[in-house]
């Protein structure tokens, strides 16, 4: 067993150098969904409906930035590699945008200020995430070696989420609002240290895969668009991943985007917001080894699909039948159960997508890692915009406005119904799609052998 592990590719040092960069990515992305809407609505003075519209519209920048970054980074040629220059530039933009959004140098914000900060942030995430995820997807790897590398990446991202949960927790313990200036400034300070450090480890220590001679051409815009269509239309496994996981993400986003408001206005426990983020992240990290172990026994699609269905049922039935204001123990039980059951969608989904990308490479004879990843990220950003574009305006129309000291009964009723029922239908539908994933473990092992043999020659 020791010799088998030693021969896995990539090795542990390379896997760590690559995977640990996901820690600041996980640290900086979730607060935009969980904390920034409340921060700008309650503290910075931007009405909730406008926050939702601006946040949703700003995400649409990925319609242009994701495919351009994917195509251009695929064909970038420098002595530093093709992915590193993009990630370095993205880190610089991310640090500037984090300062503008998490520690604003102004007492109150305008919609234009919020739009500018979010546009810069989302542009930086394109420059960082597209090359970073393509880097991992295209690296020739054994099945266990890839699972280990991507597992480190996803656990590091969950650890980032865990740390992001400590900022509102510490702020609330000190008597400050959970999504106020102190909590957001704490996140900004942590990111200003962690992002450059982890980026240096990635850029200086993680090896980039070799570039095939056939990849040196620079495709036209028309060829790039045809590549996007081919990636989606010709690869059933990849198409299943896209449709299934993005439907699940819409459901998760619908719940997360109003979780603070539900906790504060319906359950009357806003001080627990940070506690729940911390508990959920910790449980997901602790349960990760179990889900990875279980993937050796059961097909990935079955683990992910049925865990998501179970999570949706736990949330809906728990919030509908059990939770009342002041019931802290029940709330923790429901949230912890939901977090553990959502973990496979975070830990194992990238491996399922990597299997689909490998299948596409074998079927077409063309390495489209950047195209696949940028298309995934593009559709993901559109899916993530749905809660802000759809749910926030509907809640505002129903009479719910966070900046108001009082809320009408109709507004509270709308918030309660959305908090209980909005997420589950999307999560269950997406899980049923994931269960149709066409690649089983035996075919995945055979595909990996072919990819490694091709890389060796």
WOGI-V855473 format. One record per run of one state. SS is the DSSP state (alpha for helix, beta for strand, coil for the rest). FROM is the first residue (numbers start at 1). LEN is the number of residues. If there is no record, write none. Layout:
# WOGI-V855473
<<SS/FROM/LEN> <SS/FROM/LEN>>
This chain:
# WOGI-V855473
<<coil/1/1> <alpha/2/5> <coil/7/5> <alpha/12/8> <coil/20/2> <alpha/22/13> <coil/35/1> <alpha/36/8> <coil/44/4> <alpha/48/12> <coil/60/2> <alpha/62/13> <coil/75/9> <alpha/84/19> <coil/103/8> <alpha/111/28> <coil/139/4> <alpha/143/31> <coil/174/7> <alpha/181/25> <coil/206/7> <alpha/213/3> <coil/216/5> <alpha/221/13> <coil/234/2> <alpha/236/22> <coil/258/1> <alpha/259/8> <coil/267/3> <alpha/270/25> <coil/295/5> <alpha/300/23> <coil/323/5> <alpha/328/20> <coil/348/1> <alpha/349/16> <coil/365/4> <alpha/369/29> <coil/398/11> <alpha/409/13> <coil/422/2> <alpha/424/11> <coil/435/6> <alpha/441/16> <coil/457/1>>
